[in-house]
């Protein structure tokens, strides 16, 4: 396809593409408005992202020129030149509480010694002096020597990831590191999870000669509020079982690949549940 054809394809995309993009943008715009992010700020971010993505799409292995990026994106070449100088290499670093916390939770939910006979995470004594190897202190130390276990526990209590039971033991409240509180942590996972979900969809729509990635969901309507509560609880029950089994398998393979020079892939396996009042969505609620 010629450069002119590429530009024309972007200017007049298929109606089905714009319809899908408009639909997925609606909850994003709702979120942005809730955080007072107005259109000009999003437009600037979108322009930078267009340049960043187009720069990473070389033709025949050649480096992208400003002119080529301008042609692909429809952004003026002078703006392209300026924006390419603003692009920061690499990915945004997660909050420290996320990067360390995710590793600790993964170990707690995957290693058999930390699980009861039903596969549920055991409550742990806070200190190694009372719990030995089966203590929260020892668990944290097995992941990092740089952060005090007490600091991790205080942060987890703040985020709603753990609580202290009546015997003074630390109880895990989640099967994955998903904070109940903590705005920075929640926003990090918003970006990470939705990025990878859309990434799977993009793979399936653009790499037609490759096996599709897993991307499935089921839809039901005409349900009562009570029925949605039942389904929400049932979804959480199923999710806990599947997530724990997947985490155990992934950690087993990660340890096997520890010395493998080809171990440079990452995976995300996620689940979500959504419900809405259709009358509110359509604006027909009495």
C-alpha positions, 0 to 999 in steps of 0.5 A: 500500500502506498503512503497515500493509501495509508493516509487515506485509510486513516482519514476514512476508517471503516464505520465499524472501527469508529463505532467500536472506538466511540463505545470504548471511549465513553467510560474513559471520558466519564472517568476523565470528567470525574477527575477534571481532565478536560478535552484539551489535555486529552487531545495533547496526550492523544497527539503525543501517543499517536506519534509515539506509537507510529514511531514504533511502527517502522516500515521494512525495518527502517527507522521512521522519519518525521515525514513518515510519522506525519503521513501515518498520523495526520499530525503536522511534521513540525509537531511530530519533530517536537513531540518525538523529542518529548517521548520518554523511552520505557514504561511507566514504573508502577508504585513501589507498593504495587511492584513489591506487593504483587510479588508477595501476594503471588508467593502467598497464593501460589506456594503450597506451604502458605495454603490450607487444605482447600488451597486458601491463603493461611493467616500468618503470624506477623513476626518470625520470632513467633511464626518462623518461616510461616510468618508475614515477616519471613514471607516479605523477606523472601521477596525483598530485603530492602523494605521492612515487613512492618512498612509493607504491612502498614501499607497493606492495611491502608490499601485494604489488601490485608487485615489483622485477625483476633489472634494478631495474625495477618490475613490476606483479603484478596487473591491478587494484588488489587488494592481496595484503597489507594488512588495511585495503585488503582489508577496504575492497574487501570492503565495496565489491565485495560492496556493489555485487554485492548492489546489482546483485541488489537492482536486478534484484529491485526495479526490475522495469520497468528493464533488469536489470544484469549478474549472472551465474555458472556452477556445476559440482560433482563436480570433483576438487581437481586440476580446481579448480586448473586452473579457478582458473588458467583463470579468472585468465587469462580475467579478466586479458584481460576486466578489461584490455579493460574498463578501457581502454574505461572510461578512454577514455569517462571522458576523453571525458566529462571536460567533461560536466555529466551525468557523475555516474555510477559503474560497477563491473565485477567477477569472482570465483571460488569453490571449496569441498569439498562434504563439508566444507560438509555436514559429511560429510567422513570 
